[in-house]
Amino acid sequence: MRILRPGLFIAVCASLCWAVPARSPIPDPASDPVIKMDSASCVIPFIRAGNLIVIKAKVDTIEGNFILDTGAPGLVLNLSYFRHYPSRSTGTDGGGITGSVGGNEGTMVDHVLMGGVHYYHVEADRINLGHIENNKGIRILGLLGMQLFTKFEMIIDYEKSVIFLHLISGKGSAEYRSEQLKDTTSFDELPIDITDYKIIVHTEMAGKRLLFLVDFGAESNVLDSRLPNKILENVTVTQRVLLDGSGARKVEALYGSLKNMRIGGRAVGDLPVLITNLQYMCTSYDHCLDGMLGFDFLSLHKIGFNFVRHKMYIWR
C-alpha cells in the first residue's frame, strides 16, 4: 500500500496491509507441509526492499526473492511466474484497507527450500504481485506466510539482517530456548495468540484492551479509525494522506504519532501510525482487529517469537 499526498512520498506498506485469502478460508492444519532440516537450527540472511524483509527461496525449480509476510496465512505465489501451475479454485477474495482483492487461485507446490529448511507438499495461493514489484523495483516471486513458521522459534535481528530459525519438534523440544534467550534480563517475554495463522498481541490504551496483528509485511503501523475517541485522542495527527493499495480504490487516511500504548507490562514509546477504516480486514479475518504493528514497531528492537509456546521476545 502506497501512501501518497500531492507532491510528497511518505511511506510504503507491503502486501500490503491486506489479508491474503487462504483455502477455506484459512489453511487446514491437516494440510500443513512436511518439514525437514539438515540441522534443527539455521540462520537465514535477508535484504531489505524499502522496509520489507526479502529472503531468497526456491519453489520447485524457480528461485528468487520472497517477502516475509506474517499477515499472509500461508505461501502466496506471484501469478506472473507460476501461471503454468494447475489451479485449485479458492472461491474467495482478499480484503485490504483499500478494498477487496480478486484474482486468487490456489495450487500445490512439491518443494520449497528456504535456507536450510525444506518444505514438501505445500498448498499455495496465487495472485498478481506486480504492484509490489513496480513499487520496489525488484522481482518478487511471492510471500512467505505464517503457515510456514508455526513449528519454529524465530528471532529477527534487523541490525545484522539475519533470521534465526529453530524447528521445535520431538520430545522435549517445546522447551527449547535459543542461546540468545539465556540472559533473561536482556529482553521482555510477552504472550501472543496464534489465531487462524495470524500473530495477535494484546495491547492496552486509555484503559481499553486492543487486538493488534503483528505483520512483517506491513511497512507502517495502522490504527482503526472506528475506535472510540478516547483511543484516537492518543494520536497527534500531522497530515492527511491517500492510501493506494491492492484494492481497487484509494482511501483517505490520517498520519501521526501514537502514544500511551502498552504491550503486556511494557510501555511502548511514540509510534508513527496511520489511522484508517479497517472494516475490510474484518471480512477477511472473520473478526475485527484494532490495528497492525508493522516495520515502524518491529524494527525498533531485536525481536523473536516462539510460535509453539505462543511467546514474543522484545529486546531492551
Summary of the structure (lengths in Angstrom):
residues: 316
radius of gyration: 18.6
end to end distance: 30.3
largest distance: 58.0
contacts: 1095
relative contact order: 0.21
helix: 12%
strand: 48%
